[in-house]
Amino acid sequence: MKYTDGLETTRLITRFVVPEDAALWIEYFDDPVNCTFIPNTNMLPNEERAKEWIGYVLKRYAENRLGMQALIHKDTGELIGMCGLMIQEVSGSSETEVGYHLLRRHWGKGYASEAAQKFRDYGFENNMADSIVSIIHPLNFLSKNVAMRNGMSLSEKGGNWRGMEVDVFRITLPEWEKLKR
């Protein structure tokens, strides 16, 4: 499965994550609001969590399981978050997920929806899946709103992802084709 970066939206461009992004991603973990729904099971310091996160993304690339990409603001060149397609196991099924994480100072500006829609379109346009999901903590209403703006609807309540209860939002290829008309 070919996975490319350099995807562009009105305000953003994507690039593959590099190890040096860990230093920039510490800000994500330094903000407890960002991490409300991300467990720190290893109780690592934030610098280590950022390195582990970036390492996990790089491992996904190497294993051909897709992965998050850095979201770069076109005007400022600043990393504002990450978004991308990932192969995930949820409730015993392999799914293609569009996931998104933004630094909190960039919330509320529509970047998550803009990026998620771009990756949704990329996935369908490149025949990567018959449906695309977003796996969301049941109390993460902001992410649920992004999923709904992405044309998704709740397809599974109380699913299981890595031992955690999640809600799964989904859009199918026929639903996307209707949306794009």
N, C-alpha and C positions, 0 to 999 in steps of 0.2 A: 504494500500500500504506500503510494507516494504521498508525502506530507511536506508542504512547502511553507515557507514564511514569506514576508514581504507583502502580506495581504493589506489592502488599504481600505479605509472608510473615509468619510468626510474629514474627520479630525485625527485619525489614528493610523499608524502603520505597525505591523507586527514583525518581530524577529525572533529567531530561536534564542532560548535562554543560554547564557554562558556562565561558567563558574564565577566570574567576577560580579554577577548580579546578586550573589549572596550578600555582599556588603550593602547593596541598595535595598534588599528585601528585609533587612533587620527592622526597618521602620514598620513594616507590616506587623511583625510580632511584638514590637514595642508598644503597640496600641491594643489594649485589652478589648476594646470594642470590636476591632477587626477579628479578633480571635475567639469571640463569644462561642462560635459553633465549631471550633477546631480544637480538639483535645490535645493537651501536651502530656501524652502518656509517659514519656521518658523523663519529664520534668527537666528538660534541657534549658540552659540559658538561651536567650533569644538569638545570639550570634550563631550558636550551634543549630538551633531550629532552622534558621535561614539557610545555613549550609546544607542541612539535611534535606530541606525542601527542594533546593536547587539540584542537589544530587539525585533526588528522586525523579525530578523532571528529566534530567540528562539520562538517567537509567531507562525511563520510558522511551526516549528517542532511540537509544541503543537497542532496545528490545522490540522496536517497531510497534509500540503501543500508543503512538502519537504523543501528546503531552501539551502542557501549557506553553504559550508563547508570551514574550514580553510585549506589553502594549506601550508604544512610544507615541507621545503627543507630537504631531507633525510640526506645530509652531515652535515648541520649546525644546524638543528633543529629549524631554524628561520621561523616565519610566513612571507610568501611572498605575500599573497593575499587570495582571496576567489573565489571559483567556486562552482557551483552546479546546480541541477535541481530545478525548482520552478513551481508551478501551477500559471499561470498568466491569467488575462483577458485582451485580446487585440482585439479591434474592435468588441466587443460583443461576442467573442468566448473564451472558456477556452482552454488554450494551455499549453503544457509542454515546459518550456524554459530551455536552458542551458545558465547561465549567468556567467560572470567572471569579476573580479576586482583585479588588482594587484597594489601593491605599486610601484610607478613610478621607483624607483631604480632597479626594477626587469623587467622593460619593455625591449623588444627587445632581449630576451633570449629564446623565444619559450615556456615559461611556460604556457601562456594563452592557446595556441593551444594544448599543451600536456594535460592540465587539462580538457579543453572543450571536447577534443576527448574521454578522459576516461569517462566523465559523459555522453556523447552522447552514447557511447557503453554500459555503465551501464544501461541507460534508455531502450534501445532496447533489450538488453540481458535479462532484467527482465520484459519484456512486459509491460512497464509503459506507452507507447504511440505508436500511429501509425505514428506520426511525431513529430519531436522536432524542436523548433524554437529558434532563438536569436532575441530579440527585441532591436533595435539599433537606436539611434538618427541619423537622416539623414546626419549629418556632421561628425559623428564619424567613420572616414575611417579606423583607426587602428582596431577597433572592427569588422568592416565589413570584413577586411582582415582575422581576426581570424575565423569568421563565414565561409568564403569561404574555408579556410584551413581545416575546420571541415566538408567539403563536402556539405555545405549549399549553396543555391542560393536565390536570392531575390524573395519572393513570394507575398509581399504586400508593395507597396510604399505609404507613406502617411497614414499609419494606425493610430489608436488612442489607446494610452496607458496612463491611468491616466490623460487624458486631454491634453496630449502632442502628437505631430506628431512624428511617428516613422516609420522606415522601418523594415519589418519582413523578416528574412532569415529563410529558412526551409530545412530540410532533411526528407524525408519519409522513412518508414521502407524498402520498396523495393529498394530505392536509396542506403540506408545504406548497405543492403544485397549485392548489386552489388559492392559497394566500398570495402567490406570486403573479396570478392573473390580473 
